[in-house]
Amino acid sequence: MIGAAPWLNYSEGQGDRPQGTPYLRLVVHDQLTALLPMTQIQQVLVIPPQQLTLIPNMPAVVMGLLNFRNRIVWVFDLALLLSLNPLEESSLFTIVLLQTSKGHLALALHQVGGIARLSESLIQSPVGTLSAALVPYVKGCCRLEEEMFFILDGEAIAEHCWAKCVPVTAR
């Protein structure tokens, strides 16, 4: 049973009812697995690359545009945004659609690895544990089963994407 995993944080006396804040586990790249609060995620999609409309003369981090429920959404390569190697061409992309205060945007990544529930007491300061490239996008970290997970801040990612990657006229 999965409930035995300590990172799912089941409380005694409550059976199989999970406790803690839910986070989506993102396999950003072979080099990084991160967590993103479920409150910032609207949907996860798996799409073929043909569904993305490429935009010329954009930074490499911008993968293109996606028509999602009659809404045009910018898609960003999360690995490249975090200064890792870009996603490899694939027959399918995993896309995490974020709802932020600035609107919708999508992050392309390697795959989604399930949901983790964390109590706030497990989250520590990321200072000294990550590269300078990750600092603006991380609001904490935690160690789960011998692996370090960085907790991403969807609002900070969106702010950077809008400010640095997409010209004002294209929004």
C-alpha positions as CSV (number, residue, x, y, z in Angstrom):
1,M,0.0,0.0,0.0
2,I,1.3,3.5,-0.9
3,G,0.2,4.8,2.5
4,A,3.3,3.5,4.1
5,A,5.4,6.1,2.3
6,P,6.3,8.8,4.9
7,W,6.1,11.6,2.4
8,L,2.4,11.0,2.0
9,N,2.1,12.0,5.6
10,Y,-0.8,9.8,6.8
11,S,-2.0,10.6,10.3
12,E,-2.8,7.9,12.8
13,G,-6.4,7.4,13.7
14,Q,-7.6,8.7,10.4
15,G,-7.3,5.6,8.3
16,D,-6.3,6.3,4.7
17,R,-7.2,9.9,4.7
18,P,-4.1,11.9,3.7
19,Q,-3.0,15.0,5.6
20,G,-0.9,17.9,4.5
21,T,-0.8,20.3,1.6
22,P,-0.9,18.5,-1.8
23,Y,2.0,19.1,-4.2
24,L,2.4,17.8,-7.8
25,R,5.7,15.9,-8.2
26,L,7.3,17.2,-11.4
27,V,10.1,15.3,-13.1
28,V,11.5,18.4,-14.8
29,H,14.5,16.7,-16.2
30,D,16.8,13.7,-15.4
31,Q,18.7,16.2,-13.2
32,L,15.7,17.6,-11.1
33,T,12.5,16.5,-9.6
34,A,10.5,19.3,-8.0
35,L,7.2,19.9,-6.2
36,L,4.6,22.5,-7.2
37,P,1.5,23.4,-5.0
38,M,-1.7,21.9,-6.4
39,T,-3.4,25.2,-5.7
40,Q,-1.5,26.7,-8.6
41,I,-2.2,24.0,-11.1
42,Q,-5.3,24.0,-13.3
43,Q,-4.6,20.9,-15.4
44,V,-2.0,18.4,-16.6
45,L,-2.0,17.6,-20.3
46,V,-0.1,15.1,-22.5
47,I,0.0,16.4,-26.0
48,P,1.9,15.8,-29.3
49,P,4.3,18.5,-30.4
50,Q,2.1,19.3,-33.4
51,Q,-0.4,20.9,-31.0
52,L,2.0,23.7,-30.3
53,T,2.2,26.6,-32.6
54,L,5.9,27.7,-32.9
55,I,6.5,31.4,-32.7
56,P,9.6,32.7,-34.6
57,N,12.2,35.0,-33.0
58,M,11.3,34.0,-29.4
59,P,13.7,33.0,-26.7
60,A,14.5,29.2,-26.7
61,V,12.6,28.8,-23.4
62,V,9.4,29.6,-25.3
63,M,8.2,26.4,-26.9
64,G,5.2,28.0,-28.5
65,L,1.4,28.6,-28.1
66,L,-1.2,26.1,-27.2
67,N,-5.0,26.4,-27.8
68,F,-6.6,25.1,-24.7
69,R,-10.4,25.4,-24.4
70,N,-10.4,28.4,-26.8
71,R,-7.7,30.1,-24.8
72,I,-4.2,30.8,-26.1
73,V,-1.6,29.7,-23.6
74,W,2.2,30.3,-23.8
75,V,4.2,27.1,-23.3
76,F,7.6,27.3,-21.6
77,D,10.4,24.6,-21.3
78,L,10.7,24.4,-17.5
79,A,14.1,22.7,-17.6
80,L,15.5,25.4,-19.8
81,L,14.0,28.1,-17.7
82,L,15.7,26.5,-14.7
83,S,19.1,26.5,-16.6
84,L,19.1,22.8,-17.2
85,N,19.4,21.0,-20.6
86,P,16.2,21.6,-22.7
87,L,13.6,19.0,-23.2
88,E,14.4,16.5,-25.9
89,E,12.1,16.2,-28.9
90,S,9.5,13.6,-28.1
91,S,6.3,12.2,-29.6
92,L,4.5,13.5,-26.5
93,F,5.0,16.4,-24.1
94,T,3.7,16.6,-20.6
95,I,2.3,20.1,-20.0
96,V,1.3,21.6,-16.6
97,L,-1.2,24.4,-17.0
98,L,-0.8,27.0,-14.3
99,Q,-3.4,29.5,-13.2
100,T,-1.6,32.6,-11.9
101,S,-2.5,36.1,-11.0
102,K,-1.2,37.2,-14.4
103,G,-3.3,34.5,-16.3
104,H,-2.6,31.1,-17.6
105,L,0.7,29.7,-18.7
106,A,2.0,26.2,-19.4
107,L,5.2,24.5,-18.4
108,A,6.5,21.6,-20.4
109,L,8.4,18.9,-18.5
110,H,9.6,15.3,-18.7
111,Q,6.7,13.8,-16.7
112,V,4.5,14.1,-13.7
113,G,5.4,11.7,-10.8
114,G,2.2,11.8,-8.7
115,I,1.1,13.8,-5.7
116,A,2.9,14.3,-2.4
117,R,1.3,15.7,0.7
118,L,3.6,17.6,3.0
119,S,3.1,19.2,6.3
120,E,4.5,22.7,6.4
121,S,7.0,21.6,9.2
122,L,8.9,19.5,6.6
123,I,9.6,22.5,4.4
124,Q,13.0,24.1,4.9
125,S,14.9,27.1,3.6
126,P,16.6,26.3,0.3
127,V,19.5,28.7,1.1
128,G,22.8,26.9,0.4
129,T,21.2,23.9,-1.2
130,L,20.6,25.0,-4.8
131,S,22.2,26.8,-7.7
132,A,21.8,30.5,-8.2
133,A,19.7,29.9,-11.3
134,L,17.0,28.2,-9.2
135,V,16.8,30.8,-6.4
136,P,14.1,33.1,-7.9
137,Y,11.8,30.1,-8.6
138,V,12.0,28.2,-5.3
139,K,10.2,28.9,-2.1
140,G,11.5,25.9,-0.1
141,C,12.9,22.4,-0.1
142,C,12.4,19.2,1.7
143,R,14.1,15.8,1.9
144,L,11.9,12.8,1.3
145,E,13.2,9.3,1.3
146,E,16.9,10.4,0.7
147,E,16.0,12.7,-2.2
148,M,16.0,16.5,-2.1
149,F,12.9,18.1,-3.6
150,F,12.7,21.8,-4.4
151,I,9.3,23.4,-4.0
152,L,8.7,25.7,-6.9
153,D,6.7,29.0,-6.8
154,G,4.4,29.1,-9.8
155,E,3.8,32.9,-9.4
156,A,7.5,33.6,-9.5
157,I,7.9,31.4,-12.6
158,A,5.0,33.2,-14.3
159,E,6.4,36.6,-13.3
160,H,9.8,35.8,-14.9
161,C,8.2,34.3,-18.0
162,W,6.0,37.4,-18.6
163,A,8.8,39.9,-17.8
164,K,11.8,38.2,-19.6
165,C,10.5,35.9,-22.2
166,V,7.3,37.3,-23.8
167,P,7.2,40.8,-25.3
168,V,4.4,43.0,-23.9
169,T,2.9,43.2,-27.4
170,A,2.6,39.4,-27.7
171,R,0.7,38.8,-24.4
